[in-house]
């Protein structure tokens, strides 16, 4: 970011390549729409360009851009609060006939039963994450998908670090409860 602020235009391309994928995945899990998530990430980088001179390096660049993406996601969710979003595991084809996320991830060489259970489990995990309260889902995704430390999540969300840790603990408890029936199956796979 320092290089970009000093006029090195190629430095911006490095920032985009380095962070675009993780930001997109975070936005996608929040918004559940590939197109909207892509638009949010693009808008975030536009804002980086517009506000580059204002960035003072008091926080890490990653913290700053995640804050921008998070705020844009919140804006999108408010705009579409009355609209139902499609599940990540609904068909993705033009006519609703494409493979689901679970089908894309499933191991084609696994046994039929294991593949079916794996697909079902992936669907249940996605559904359980989707059912988390917004503040818990946000912290869970930042921690588990984006691999951000609790301190940075606290800076991004604007709440104390202990609150972030509490939200993560509650999210994990809810997910454990929602997925408890698969615990025995997971032990059998070890």
mmCIF file of the C-alpha atoms, coordinates in Angstrom:
data_MODEL
# 
_entry.id   MODEL 
# 
loop_
_atom_site.group_PDB 
_atom_site.id 
_atom_site.type_symbol 
_atom_site.label_atom_id 
_atom_site.label_alt_id 
_atom_site.label_comp_id 
_atom_site.label_asym_id 
_atom_site.label_entity_id 
_atom_site.label_seq_id 
_atom_site.pdbx_PDB_ins_code 
_atom_site.Cartn_x 
_atom_site.Cartn_y 
_atom_site.Cartn_z 
_atom_site.occupancy 
_atom_site.B_iso_or_equiv 
_atom_site.pdbx_formal_charge 
_atom_site.auth_seq_id 
_atom_site.auth_comp_id 
_atom_site.auth_asym_id 
_atom_site.auth_atom_id 
_atom_site.pdbx_PDB_model_num 
ATOM 1   C CA . UNK A 1 1   ? 0.000   0.000   0.000   1.00 0.00 ? 1   UNK A CA 1 
ATOM 2   C CA . UNK A 1 2   ? 2.912   2.323   0.709   1.00 0.00 ? 2   UNK A CA 1 
ATOM 3   C CA . UNK A 1 3   ? 4.231   1.734   -2.816  1.00 0.00 ? 3   UNK A CA 1 
ATOM 4   C CA . UNK A 1 4   ? 0.803   2.468   -4.289  1.00 0.00 ? 4   UNK A CA 1 
ATOM 5   C CA . UNK A 1 5   ? 0.488   5.654   -2.247  1.00 0.00 ? 5   UNK A CA 1 
ATOM 6   C CA . UNK A 1 6   ? 3.850   6.759   -3.639  1.00 0.00 ? 6   UNK A CA 1 
ATOM 7   C CA . UNK A 1 7   ? 2.576   6.376   -7.181  1.00 0.00 ? 7   UNK A CA 1 
ATOM 8   C CA . UNK A 1 8   ? 3.554   2.815   -8.107  1.00 0.00 ? 8   UNK A CA 1 
ATOM 9   C CA . UNK A 1 9   ? 0.477   1.717   -10.068 1.00 0.00 ? 9   UNK A CA 1 
ATOM 10  C CA . UNK A 1 10  ? 1.702   -1.890  -10.326 1.00 0.00 ? 10  UNK A CA 1 
ATOM 11  C CA . UNK A 1 11  ? 1.513   -2.152  -6.532  1.00 0.00 ? 11  UNK A CA 1 
ATOM 12  C CA . UNK A 1 12  ? -2.272  -1.900  -6.749  1.00 0.00 ? 12  UNK A CA 1 
ATOM 13  C CA . UNK A 1 13  ? -2.362  -4.967  -9.001  1.00 0.00 ? 13  UNK A CA 1 
ATOM 14  C CA . UNK A 1 14  ? -0.340  -6.857  -6.395  1.00 0.00 ? 14  UNK A CA 1 
ATOM 15  C CA . UNK A 1 15  ? -2.856  -5.866  -3.698  1.00 0.00 ? 15  UNK A CA 1 
ATOM 16  C CA . UNK A 1 16  ? -5.756  -7.038  -5.845  1.00 0.00 ? 16  UNK A CA 1 
ATOM 17  C CA . UNK A 1 17  ? -4.152  -10.379 -6.734  1.00 0.00 ? 17  UNK A CA 1 
ATOM 18  C CA . UNK A 1 18  ? -3.095  -11.019 -3.146  1.00 0.00 ? 18  UNK A CA 1 
ATOM 19  C CA . UNK A 1 19  ? -6.451  -10.281 -1.481  1.00 0.00 ? 19  UNK A CA 1 
ATOM 20  C CA . UNK A 1 20  ? -9.213  -10.578 -4.078  1.00 0.00 ? 20  UNK A CA 1 
ATOM 21  C CA . UNK A 1 21  ? -9.903  -14.308 -3.620  1.00 0.00 ? 21  UNK A CA 1 
ATOM 22  C CA . UNK A 1 22  ? -10.194 -14.243 0.165   1.00 0.00 ? 22  UNK A CA 1 
ATOM 23  C CA . UNK A 1 23  ? -12.343 -11.108 0.096   1.00 0.00 ? 23  UNK A CA 1 
ATOM 24  C CA . UNK A 1 24  ? -14.610 -12.648 -2.534  1.00 0.00 ? 24  UNK A CA 1 
ATOM 25  C CA . UNK A 1 25  ? -15.036 -15.838 -0.491  1.00 0.00 ? 25  UNK A CA 1 
ATOM 26  C CA . UNK A 1 26  ? -15.885 -13.799 2.595   1.00 0.00 ? 26  UNK A CA 1 
ATOM 27  C CA . UNK A 1 27  ? -18.413 -11.659 0.701   1.00 0.00 ? 27  UNK A CA 1 
ATOM 28  C CA . UNK A 1 28  ? -19.917 -14.709 -1.017  1.00 0.00 ? 28  UNK A CA 1 
ATOM 29  C CA . UNK A 1 29  ? -20.560 -16.465 2.284   1.00 0.00 ? 29  UNK A CA 1 
ATOM 30  C CA . UNK A 1 30  ? -22.138 -13.303 3.678   1.00 0.00 ? 30  UNK A CA 1 
ATOM 31  C CA . UNK A 1 31  ? -24.246 -12.414 0.645   1.00 0.00 ? 31  UNK A CA 1 
ATOM 32  C CA . UNK A 1 32  ? -24.838 -15.853 -0.944  1.00 0.00 ? 32  UNK A CA 1 
ATOM 33  C CA . UNK A 1 33  ? -24.712 -14.417 -4.437  1.00 0.00 ? 33  UNK A CA 1 
ATOM 34  C CA . UNK A 1 34  ? -21.620 -14.726 -6.650  1.00 0.00 ? 34  UNK A CA 1 
ATOM 35  C CA . UNK A 1 35  ? -22.472 -11.647 -8.700  1.00 0.00 ? 35  UNK A CA 1 
ATOM 36  C CA . UNK A 1 36  ? -23.204 -9.437  -5.688  1.00 0.00 ? 36  UNK A CA 1 
ATOM 37  C CA . UNK A 1 37  ? -20.065 -10.680 -3.908  1.00 0.00 ? 37  UNK A CA 1 
ATOM 38  C CA . UNK A 1 38  ? -17.989 -9.871  -6.990  1.00 0.00 ? 38  UNK A CA 1 
ATOM 39  C CA . UNK A 1 39  ? -19.549 -6.393  -7.175  1.00 0.00 ? 39  UNK A CA 1 
ATOM 40  C CA . UNK A 1 40  ? -18.816 -5.789  -3.486  1.00 0.00 ? 40  UNK A CA 1 
ATOM 41  C CA . UNK A 1 41  ? -15.153 -6.751  -3.858  1.00 0.00 ? 41  UNK A CA 1 
ATOM 42  C CA . UNK A 1 42  ? -14.795 -4.552  -6.936  1.00 0.00 ? 42  UNK A CA 1 
ATOM 43  C CA . UNK A 1 43  ? -16.414 -1.656  -5.072  1.00 0.00 ? 43  UNK A CA 1 
ATOM 44  C CA . UNK A 1 44  ? -14.042 -2.241  -2.144  1.00 0.00 ? 44  UNK A CA 1 
ATOM 45  C CA . UNK A 1 45  ? -11.020 -1.898  -4.424  1.00 0.00 ? 45  UNK A CA 1 
ATOM 46  C CA . UNK A 1 46  ? -12.543 1.223   -6.009  1.00 0.00 ? 46  UNK A CA 1 
ATOM 47  C CA . UNK A 1 47  ? -12.800 2.669   -2.502  1.00 0.00 ? 47  UNK A CA 1 
ATOM 48  C CA . UNK A 1 48  ? -9.175  1.741   -1.846  1.00 0.00 ? 48  UNK A CA 1 
ATOM 49  C CA . UNK A 1 49  ? -8.196  3.779   -4.903  1.00 0.00 ? 49  UNK A CA 1 
ATOM 50  C CA . UNK A 1 50  ? -10.435 6.676   -3.878  1.00 0.00 ? 50  UNK A CA 1 
ATOM 51  C CA . UNK A 1 51  ? -9.188  6.698   -0.278  1.00 0.00 ? 51  UNK A CA 1 
ATOM 52  C CA . UNK A 1 52  ? -5.551  5.690   -0.800  1.00 0.00 ? 52  UNK A CA 1 
ATOM 53  C CA . UNK A 1 53  ? -4.264  9.071   0.356   1.00 0.00 ? 53  UNK A CA 1 
ATOM 54  C CA . UNK A 1 54  ? -6.296  8.766   3.583   1.00 0.00 ? 54  UNK A CA 1 
ATOM 55  C CA . UNK A 1 55  ? -4.821  5.380   4.591   1.00 0.00 ? 55  UNK A CA 1 
ATOM 56  C CA . UNK A 1 56  ? -2.446  6.130   7.483   1.00 0.00 ? 56  UNK A CA 1 
ATOM 57  C CA . UNK A 1 57  ? -1.084  2.624   8.197   1.00 0.00 ? 57  UNK A CA 1 
ATOM 58  C CA . UNK A 1 58  ? -2.459  2.727   11.754  1.00 0.00 ? 58  UNK A CA 1 
ATOM 59  C CA . UNK A 1 59  ? -4.007  -0.656  10.958  1.00 0.00 ? 59  UNK A CA 1 
ATOM 60  C CA . UNK A 1 60  ? -2.852  -3.354  8.558   1.00 0.00 ? 60  UNK A CA 1 
ATOM 61  C CA . UNK A 1 61  ? -4.074  -3.050  4.990   1.00 0.00 ? 61  UNK A CA 1 
ATOM 62  C CA . UNK A 1 62  ? -5.887  -6.379  5.351   1.00 0.00 ? 62  UNK A CA 1 
ATOM 63  C CA . UNK A 1 63  ? -7.834  -5.077  8.362   1.00 0.00 ? 63  UNK A CA 1 
ATOM 64  C CA . UNK A 1 64  ? -8.737  -1.915  6.476   1.00 0.00 ? 64  UNK A CA 1 
ATOM 65  C CA . UNK A 1 65  ? -10.001 -3.654  3.332   1.00 0.00 ? 65  UNK A CA 1 
ATOM 66  C CA . UNK A 1 66  ? -11.926 -6.296  5.294   1.00 0.00 ? 66  UNK A CA 1 
ATOM 67  C CA . UNK A 1 67  ? -13.644 -3.439  7.111   1.00 0.00 ? 67  UNK A CA 1 
ATOM 68  C CA . UNK A 1 68  ? -14.603 -1.914  3.762   1.00 0.00 ? 68  UNK A CA 1 
ATOM 69  C CA . UNK A 1 69  ? -15.905 -5.260  2.420   1.00 0.00 ? 69  UNK A CA 1 
ATOM 70  C CA . UNK A 1 70  ? -17.781 -5.953  5.648   1.00 0.00 ? 70  UNK A CA 1 
ATOM 71  C CA . UNK A 1 71  ? -19.490 -2.566  5.523   1.00 0.00 ? 71  UNK A CA 1 
ATOM 72  C CA . UNK A 1 72  ? -20.414 -3.045  1.871   1.00 0.00 ? 72  UNK A CA 1 
ATOM 73  C CA . UNK A 1 73  ? -21.857 -6.479  2.727   1.00 0.00 ? 73  UNK A CA 1 
ATOM 74  C CA . UNK A 1 74  ? -23.919 -4.951  5.520   1.00 0.00 ? 74  UNK A CA 1 
ATOM 75  C CA . UNK A 1 75  ? -25.207 -2.318  3.076   1.00 0.00 ? 75  UNK A CA 1 
ATOM 76  C CA . UNK A 1 76  ? -26.161 -5.035  0.572   1.00 0.00 ? 76  UNK A CA 1 
ATOM 77  C CA . UNK A 1 77  ? -27.911 -7.120  3.227   1.00 0.00 ? 77  UNK A CA 1 
ATOM 78  C CA . UNK A 1 78  ? -29.905 -4.082  4.337   1.00 0.00 ? 78  UNK A CA 1 
ATOM 79  C CA . UNK A 1 79  ? -30.921 -3.334  0.739   1.00 0.00 ? 79  UNK A CA 1 
ATOM 80  C CA . UNK A 1 80  ? -32.117 -6.885  0.210   1.00 0.00 ? 80  UNK A CA 1 
ATOM 81  C CA . UNK A 1 81  ? -33.463 -7.609  3.702   1.00 0.00 ? 81  UNK A CA 1 
ATOM 82  C CA . UNK A 1 82  ? -36.875 -8.581  2.377   1.00 0.00 ? 82  UNK A CA 1 
ATOM 83  C CA . UNK A 1 83  ? -35.552 -10.714 -0.480  1.00 0.00 ? 83  UNK A CA 1 
ATOM 84  C CA . UNK A 1 84  ? -34.821 -14.375 0.149   1.00 0.00 ? 84  UNK A CA 1 
ATOM 85  C CA . UNK A 1 85  ? -31.325 -15.412 -0.890  1.00 0.00 ? 85  UNK A CA 1 
ATOM 86  C CA . UNK A 1 86  ? -30.646 -18.696 -2.572  1.00 0.00 ? 86  UNK A CA 1 
ATOM 87  C CA . UNK A 1 87  ? -28.742 -21.306 -0.637  1.00 0.00 ? 87  UNK A CA 1 
ATOM 88  C CA . UNK A 1 88  ? -25.145 -22.029 -1.565  1.00 0.00 ? 88  UNK A CA 1 
ATOM 89  C CA . UNK A 1 89  ? -26.296 -25.561 -2.298  1.00 0.00 ? 89  UNK A CA 1 
ATOM 90  C CA . UNK A 1 90  ? -29.051 -24.781 -4.763  1.00 0.00 ? 90  UNK A CA 1 
ATOM 91  C CA . UNK A 1 91  ? -28.433 -25.657 -8.391  1.00 0.00 ? 91  UNK A CA 1 
ATOM 92  C CA . UNK A 1 92  ? -26.177 -23.143 -10.100 1.00 0.00 ? 92  UNK A CA 1 
ATOM 93  C CA . UNK A 1 93  ? -27.024 -23.703 -13.775 1.00 0.00 ? 93  UNK A CA 1 
ATOM 94  C CA . UNK A 1 94  ? -28.821 -21.221 -16.004 1.00 0.00 ? 94  UNK A CA 1 
ATOM 95  C CA . UNK A 1 95  ? -32.067 -23.171 -15.659 1.00 0.00 ? 95  UNK A CA 1 
ATOM 96  C CA . UNK A 1 96  ? -31.415 -24.295 -12.089 1.00 0.00 ? 96  UNK A CA 1 
ATOM 97  C CA . UNK A 1 97  ? -30.099 -27.616 -13.384 1.00 0.00 ? 97  UNK A CA 1 
ATOM 98  C CA . UNK A 1 98  ? -26.370 -27.236 -12.633 1.00 0.00 ? 98  UNK A CA 1 
ATOM 99  C CA . UNK A 1 99  ? -24.483 -29.040 -9.900  1.00 0.00 ? 99  UNK A CA 1 
ATOM 100 C CA . UNK A 1 100 ? -24.741 -27.840 -6.314  1.00 0.00 ? 100 UNK A CA 1 
ATOM 101 C CA . UNK A 1 101 ? -21.721 -26.754 -4.310  1.00 0.00 ? 101 UNK A CA 1 
ATOM 102 C CA . UNK A 1 102 ? -21.849 -30.075 -2.453  1.00 0.00 ? 102 UNK A CA 1 
ATOM 103 C CA . UNK A 1 103 ? -21.819 -31.988 -5.729  1.00 0.00 ? 103 UNK A CA 1 
ATOM 104 C CA . UNK A 1 104 ? -18.852 -29.985 -7.001  1.00 0.00 ? 104 UNK A CA 1 
ATOM 105 C CA . UNK A 1 105 ? -16.837 -30.699 -3.868  1.00 0.00 ? 105 UNK A CA 1 
ATOM 106 C CA . UNK A 1 106 ? -17.751 -34.367 -3.409  1.00 0.00 ? 106 UNK A CA 1 
ATOM 107 C CA . UNK A 1 107 ? -14.957 -36.881 -4.061  1.00 0.00 ? 107 UNK A CA 1 
ATOM 108 C CA . UNK A 1 108 ? -15.928 -38.752 -7.250  1.00 0.00 ? 108 UNK A CA 1 
ATOM 109 C CA . UNK A 1 109 ? -13.900 -41.798 -6.166  1.00 0.00 ? 109 UNK A CA 1 
ATOM 110 C CA . UNK A 1 110 ? -15.623 -42.175 -2.800  1.00 0.00 ? 110 UNK A CA 1 
ATOM 111 C CA . UNK A 1 111 ? -18.095 -44.960 -2.214  1.00 0.00 ? 111 UNK A CA 1 
ATOM 112 C CA . UNK A 1 112 ? -21.721 -44.166 -2.937  1.00 0.00 ? 112 UNK A CA 1 
ATOM 113 C CA . UNK A 1 113 ? -22.717 -44.114 0.725   1.00 0.00 ? 113 UNK A CA 1 
ATOM 114 C CA . UNK A 1 114 ? -19.740 -42.028 1.760   1.00 0.00 ? 114 UNK A CA 1 
ATOM 115 C CA . UNK A 1 115 ? -20.277 -39.607 -1.131  1.00 0.00 ? 115 UNK A CA 1 
ATOM 116 C CA . UNK A 1 116 ? -23.949 -39.258 -0.260  1.00 0.00 ? 116 UNK A CA 1 
ATOM 117 C CA . UNK A 1 117 ? -23.124 -38.652 3.393   1.00 0.00 ? 117 UNK A CA 1 
ATOM 118 C CA . UNK A 1 118 ? -20.358 -36.222 2.451   1.00 0.00 ? 118 UNK A CA 1 
ATOM 119 C CA . UNK A 1 119 ? -22.707 -34.262 0.221   1.00 0.00 ? 119 UNK A CA 1 
ATOM 120 C CA . UNK A 1 120 ? -25.378 -34.264 2.893   1.00 0.00 ? 120 UNK A CA 1 
ATOM 121 C CA . UNK A 1 121 ? -22.870 -33.145 5.522   1.00 0.00 ? 121 UNK A CA 1 
ATOM 122 C CA . UNK A 1 122 ? -21.593 -30.291 3.345   1.00 0.00 ? 122 UNK A CA 1 
ATOM 123 C CA . UNK A 1 123 ? -25.169 -29.158 2.815   1.00 0.00 ? 123 UNK A CA 1 
ATOM 124 C CA . UNK A 1 124 ? -25.868 -29.355 6.545   1.00 0.00 ? 124 UNK A CA 1 
ATOM 125 C CA . UNK A 1 125 ? -22.703 -27.398 7.380   1.00 0.00 ? 125 UNK A CA 1 
ATOM 126 C CA . UNK A 1 126 ? -23.570 -24.662 4.888   1.00 0.00 ? 126 UNK A CA 1 
ATOM 127 C CA . UNK A 1 127 ? -27.141 -24.544 6.193   1.00 0.00 ? 127 UNK A CA 1 
ATOM 128 C CA . UNK A 1 128 ? -25.947 -24.460 9.818   1.00 0.00 ? 128 UNK A CA 1 
ATOM 129 C CA . UNK A 1 129 ? -23.538 -21.599 9.064   1.00 0.00 ? 129 UNK A CA 1 
ATOM 130 C CA . UNK A 1 130 ? -26.305 -19.753 7.209   1.00 0.00 ? 130 UNK A CA 1 
ATOM 131 C CA . UNK A 1 131 ? -28.592 -20.079 10.255  1.00 0.00 ? 131 UNK A CA 1 
ATOM 132 C CA . UNK A 1 132 ? -26.104 -18.496 12.632  1.00 0.00 ? 132 UNK A CA 1 
ATOM 133 C CA . UNK A 1 133 ? -27.031 -15.002 13.831  1.00 0.00 ? 133 UNK A CA 1 
ATOM 134 C CA . UNK A 1 134 ? -25.381 -12.388 11.605  1.00 0.00 ? 134 UNK A CA 1 
ATOM 135 C CA . UNK A 1 135 ? -22.792 -11.314 14.180  1.00 0.00 ? 135 UNK A CA 1 
ATOM 136 C CA . UNK A 1 136 ? -21.753 -14.905 14.903  1.00 0.00 ? 136 UNK A CA 1 
ATOM 137 C CA . UNK A 1 137 ? -21.682 -15.918 11.215  1.00 0.00 ? 137 UNK A CA 1 
ATOM 138 C CA . UNK A 1 138 ? -19.541 -12.891 10.391  1.00 0.00 ? 138 UNK A CA 1 
ATOM 139 C CA . UNK A 1 139 ? -16.970 -13.704 13.089  1.00 0.00 ? 139 UNK A CA 1 
ATOM 140 C CA . UNK A 1 140 ? -16.982 -17.416 12.188  1.00 0.00 ? 140 UNK A CA 1 
ATOM 141 C CA . UNK A 1 141 ? -16.335 -16.666 8.506   1.00 0.00 ? 141 UNK A CA 1 
ATOM 142 C CA . UNK A 1 142 ? -13.593 -14.139 9.221   1.00 0.00 ? 142 UNK A CA 1 
ATOM 143 C CA . UNK A 1 143 ? -11.865 -16.590 11.533  1.00 0.00 ? 143 UNK A CA 1 
ATOM 144 C CA . UNK A 1 144 ? -12.383 -19.884 9.671   1.00 0.00 ? 144 UNK A CA 1 
ATOM 145 C CA . UNK A 1 145 ? -12.546 -18.794 6.018   1.00 0.00 ? 145 UNK A CA 1 
ATOM 146 C CA . UNK A 1 146 ? -10.320 -15.712 6.031   1.00 0.00 ? 146 UNK A CA 1 
ATOM 147 C CA . UNK A 1 147 ? -8.024  -16.983 8.849   1.00 0.00 ? 147 UNK A CA 1 
ATOM 148 C CA . UNK A 1 148 ? -7.995  -13.586 10.541  1.00 0.00 ? 148 UNK A CA 1 
ATOM 149 C CA . UNK A 1 149 ? -6.801  -13.330 14.155  1.00 0.00 ? 149 UNK A CA 1 
ATOM 150 C CA . UNK A 1 150 ? -9.352  -12.299 16.789  1.00 0.00 ? 150 UNK A CA 1 
ATOM 151 C CA . UNK A 1 151 ? -7.643  -8.935  17.276  1.00 0.00 ? 151 UNK A CA 1 
ATOM 152 C CA . UNK A 1 152 ? -8.116  -7.997  13.616  1.00 0.00 ? 152 UNK A CA 1 
ATOM 153 C CA . UNK A 1 153 ? -11.708 -9.218  13.612  1.00 0.00 ? 153 UNK A CA 1 
ATOM 154 C CA . UNK A 1 154 ? -12.312 -6.950  16.609  1.00 0.00 ? 154 UNK A CA 1 
ATOM 155 C CA . UNK A 1 155 ? -10.850 -3.997  14.703  1.00 0.00 ? 155 UNK A CA 1 
ATOM 156 C CA . UNK A 1 156 ? -12.931 -4.774  11.605  1.00 0.00 ? 156 UNK A CA 1 
ATOM 157 C CA . UNK A 1 157 ? -16.210 -5.226  13.478  1.00 0.00 ? 157 UNK A CA 1 
ATOM 158 C CA . UNK A 1 158 ? -15.601 -2.436  15.962  1.00 0.00 ? 158 UNK A CA 1 
ATOM 159 C CA . UNK A 1 159 ? -16.258 -4.548  19.055  1.00 0.00 ? 159 UNK A CA 1 
ATOM 160 C CA . UNK A 1 160 ? -13.902 -5.647  21.848  1.00 0.00 ? 160 UNK A CA 1 
ATOM 161 C CA . UNK A 1 161 ? -11.756 -8.724  21.230  1.00 0.00 ? 161 UNK A CA 1 
ATOM 162 C CA . UNK A 1 162 ? -13.500 -10.599 24.052  1.00 0.00 ? 162 UNK A CA 1 
ATOM 163 C CA . UNK A 1 163 ? -16.852 -9.985  22.351  1.00 0.00 ? 163 UNK A CA 1 
ATOM 164 C CA . UNK A 1 164 ? -15.423 -11.455 19.136  1.00 0.00 ? 164 UNK A CA 1 
ATOM 165 C CA . UNK A 1 165 ? -14.216 -14.509 21.046  1.00 0.00 ? 165 UNK A CA 1 
ATOM 166 C CA . UNK A 1 166 ? -17.628 -14.908 22.685  1.00 0.00 ? 166 UNK A CA 1 
ATOM 167 C CA . UNK A 1 167 ? -19.373 -14.713 19.314  1.00 0.00 ? 167 UNK A CA 1 
ATOM 168 C CA . UNK A 1 168 ? -17.005 -17.346 17.951  1.00 0.00 ? 168 UNK A CA 1 
ATOM 169 C CA . UNK A 1 169 ? -17.627 -19.622 20.932  1.00 0.00 ? 169 UNK A CA 1 
ATOM 170 C CA . UNK A 1 170 ? -21.409 -19.263 20.558  1.00 0.00 ? 170 UNK A CA 1 
ATOM 171 C CA . UNK A 1 171 ? -21.138 -19.910 16.800  1.00 0.00 ? 171 UNK A CA 1 
ATOM 172 C CA . UNK A 1 172 ? -19.110 -23.060 17.410  1.00 0.00 ? 172 UNK A CA 1 
ATOM 173 C CA . UNK A 1 173 ? -21.573 -24.260 20.050  1.00 0.00 ? 173 UNK A CA 1 
ATOM 174 C CA . UNK A 1 174 ? -24.499 -23.741 17.659  1.00 0.00 ? 174 UNK A CA 1 
ATOM 175 C CA . UNK A 1 175 ? -22.681 -25.516 14.847  1.00 0.00 ? 175 UNK A CA 1 
ATOM 176 C CA . UNK A 1 176 ? -21.720 -28.395 17.117  1.00 0.00 ? 176 UNK A CA 1 
ATOM 177 C CA . UNK A 1 177 ? -25.348 -28.759 18.194  1.00 0.00 ? 177 UNK A CA 1 
ATOM 178 C CA . UNK A 1 178 ? -26.642 -28.544 14.617  1.00 0.00 ? 178 UNK A CA 1 
ATOM 179 C CA . UNK A 1 179 ? -24.151 -31.157 13.420  1.00 0.00 ? 179 UNK A CA 1 
ATOM 180 C CA . UNK A 1 180 ? -24.074 -33.463 16.454  1.00 0.00 ? 180 UNK A CA 1 
ATOM 181 C CA . UNK A 1 181 ? -25.626 -36.375 14.554  1.00 0.00 ? 181 UNK A CA 1 
ATOM 182 C CA . UNK A 1 182 ? -22.513 -36.516 12.335  1.00 0.00 ? 182 UNK A CA 1 
ATOM 183 C CA . UNK A 1 183 ? -20.092 -36.746 15.260  1.00 0.00 ? 183 UNK A CA 1 
ATOM 184 C CA . UNK A 1 184 ? -20.185 -40.551 15.375  1.00 0.00 ? 184 UNK A CA 1 
ATOM 185 C CA . UNK A 1 185 ? -19.748 -40.767 11.594  1.00 0.00 ? 185 UNK A CA 1 
ATOM 186 C CA . UNK A 1 186 ? -16.688 -38.497 11.789  1.00 0.00 ? 186 UNK A CA 1 
ATOM 187 C CA . UNK A 1 187 ? -15.132 -40.698 14.477  1.00 0.00 ? 187 UNK A CA 1 
ATOM 188 C CA . UNK A 1 188 ? -15.608 -43.735 12.273  1.00 0.00 ? 188 UNK A CA 1 
ATOM 189 C CA . UNK A 1 189 ? -13.639 -42.060 9.464   1.00 0.00 ? 189 UNK A CA 1 
ATOM 190 C CA . UNK A 1 190 ? -10.529 -41.478 11.604  1.00 0.00 ? 190 UNK A CA 1 
# 
